[in-house]
Amino acid sequence: MIKLKNVHKSFGDLEVLKGINLTVEEGEVVCIIGPSGSGKSTMLRCMNQLETITSGKVFIGFNLISHMEEGEDLLKLSEKEASKLRTNLGMVFQRFNLFPHLTVLQNLTIAPALVKGLSEKDLVRKAEDLLRSVGLYEKKDEYPNKLSGGQQQRVAIARALAMDPTIMLFDEPTSALDPELVGEVLEVMKKLAEGGMTMVVVTHEMGFAREVASRVIFMDEGQIVEEGTPEEIFDHPKMDRTKAFLNKVL
Ligand SMILES: Nc1ncnc2c1ncn2[C@@H]1O[C@H](COP(=O)(O)OP(=O)(O)OP(=O)(O)O)[C@@H](O)[C@H]1O
């Protein structure tokens, strides 16, 4: 569903991704771990074209664009097709970036209202259902600044889900939160994973990766050093670099 083939990315002279090969299949929950600056966020951002890759290929959801098959890549899509693909990738950032002048409910309805052509009633019903699923229905008429960071991040997840994405990308979604608010956001993500959502999660939360990931990727210095099941990576890492990292963080 997502495939990166020999992806390189440089910022000026700095080569941040050095030949990434990665396939994420439908229904997988892939957690990406690794030291600060190893290129995790950049790799995620290359998946949805927030960054333009320097070389290599990125394939997303072959089934979404009928003529898109292996051998073609995102750069060959028309703007309309690229935009369709992007709406199929929900993204949740470290900072929640909710619209401050809109209520919680309006934050969820505004983007689908612009692109999906649903009736007002259906938009609201759907947004309310999503807010219930993240435990925030009672906050629907509040403005974001009245919510805690954890609540705002749960709204941001619901907002991404309102676009009916087939894949959700999370870029360190809990690292800007006070420690006591981390659990409630991880709980929402866990529920999403259990519901079968395809997810790619850049995270420093090793407990989450161990419990929820179907596959863990360890990155260091712009390369995938090792990947495997949570048990393989956390209990029986093979590579010295993985061992050294885990010794530091666990
Ligand atoms: N827009 C940019 N311009 C220049 N350099 C960048 C840019 N974005 C990232 N970098 C550099 O690329 C490297 C990798 O950054 P990236 O954010 O992908 O790492 P990361 O593994 O996600 O780190 P962290 O865990 O600290 O978020 C870093 O050295 C960073 O300074």
The ligand as an SDF file (V2000), in Angstrom:
LIG
                    3D

 31 33  0  0  0  0  0  0  0  0999 V2000
   13.5580   21.1840    6.2060 N   0  0  0  0  0  0  0  0  0  0  0  0
   14.7920   20.8340    6.5880 C   0  0  0  0  0  0  0  0  0  0  0  0
   15.8580   21.5380    6.1990 N   0  0  0  0  0  0  0  0  0  0  0  0
   17.1180   21.1810    6.5660 C   0  0  0  0  0  0  0  0  0  0  0  0
   17.3950   20.1130    7.3440 N   0  0  0  0  0  0  0  0  0  0  0  0
   16.3710   19.3860    7.7650 C   0  0  0  0  0  0  0  0  0  0  0  0
   15.0140   19.6920    7.4210 C   0  0  0  0  0  0  0  0  0  0  0  0
   14.2080   18.7600    8.0010 N   0  0  0  0  0  0  0  0  0  0  0  0
   15.0140   17.9290    8.6750 C   0  0  0  0  0  0  0  0  0  0  0  0
   16.3100   18.3070    8.5370 N   0  0  0  0  0  0  0  0  0  0  0  0
   17.4730   17.5990    9.1130 C   0  0  0  0  0  0  0  0  0  0  0  0
   17.3780   16.2420    8.7550 O   0  0  0  0  0  0  0  0  0  0  0  0
   17.8320   15.3980    9.8020 C   0  0  0  0  0  0  0  0  0  0  0  0
   16.7650   14.3850   10.1250 C   0  0  0  0  0  0  0  0  0  0  0  0
   15.6300   15.0450   10.6900 O   0  0  0  0  0  0  0  0  0  0  0  0
   14.3130   14.2710   11.0710 P   0  0  0  0  0  0  0  0  0  0  0  0
   13.3880   15.2830   11.6840 O   0  0  0  0  0  0  0  0  0  0  0  0
   13.8240   13.5020    9.9150 O   0  0  0  0  0  0  0  0  0  0  0  0
   14.8480   13.2740   12.1800 O   0  0  0  0  0  0  0  0  0  0  0  0
   14.0610   12.4490   13.2490 P   0  0  0  0  0  0  0  0  0  0  0  0
   14.6880   11.0980   13.2720 O   0  0  0  0  0  0  0  0  0  0  0  0
   12.6040   12.5140   13.0050 O   0  0  0  0  0  0  0  0  0  0  0  0
   14.4430   13.2040   14.6060 O   0  0  0  0  0  0  0  0  0  0  0  0
   13.5830   13.5110   15.9260 P   0  0  0  0  0  0  0  0  0  0  0  0
   13.3420   12.1810   16.5940 O   0  0  0  0  0  0  0  0  0  0  0  0
   14.4820   14.4030   16.7350 O   0  0  0  0  0  0  0  0  0  0  0  0
   12.3350   14.2040   15.4900 O   0  0  0  0  0  0  0  0  0  0  0  0
   18.2100   16.3240   10.9390 C   0  0  0  0  0  0  0  0  0  0  0  0
   19.5810   16.5260   10.9180 O   0  0  0  0  0  0  0  0  0  0  0  0
   17.4680   17.6020   10.6250 C   0  0  0  0  0  0  0  0  0  0  0  0
   18.1370   18.7080   11.1520 O   0  0  0  0  0  0  0  0  0  0  0  0
  1  2  1  0
  2  3  1  0
  2  7  2  0
  3  4  2  0
  4  5  1  0
  5  6  2  0
  6  7  1  0
  6 10  1  0
  7  8  1  0
  8  9  2  0
  9 10  1  0
 10 11  1  0
 11 12  1  0
 11 30  1  0
 12 13  1  0
 13 14  1  0
 13 28  1  0
 14 15  1  0
 15 16  1  0
 16 17  2  0
 16 18  1  0
 16 19  1  0
 19 20  1  0
 20 21  2  0
 20 22  1  0
 20 23  1  0
 23 24  1  0
 24 25  2  0
 24 26  1  0
 24 27  1  0
 28 29  1  0
 28 30  1  0
 30 31  1  0
M  END
$$$$
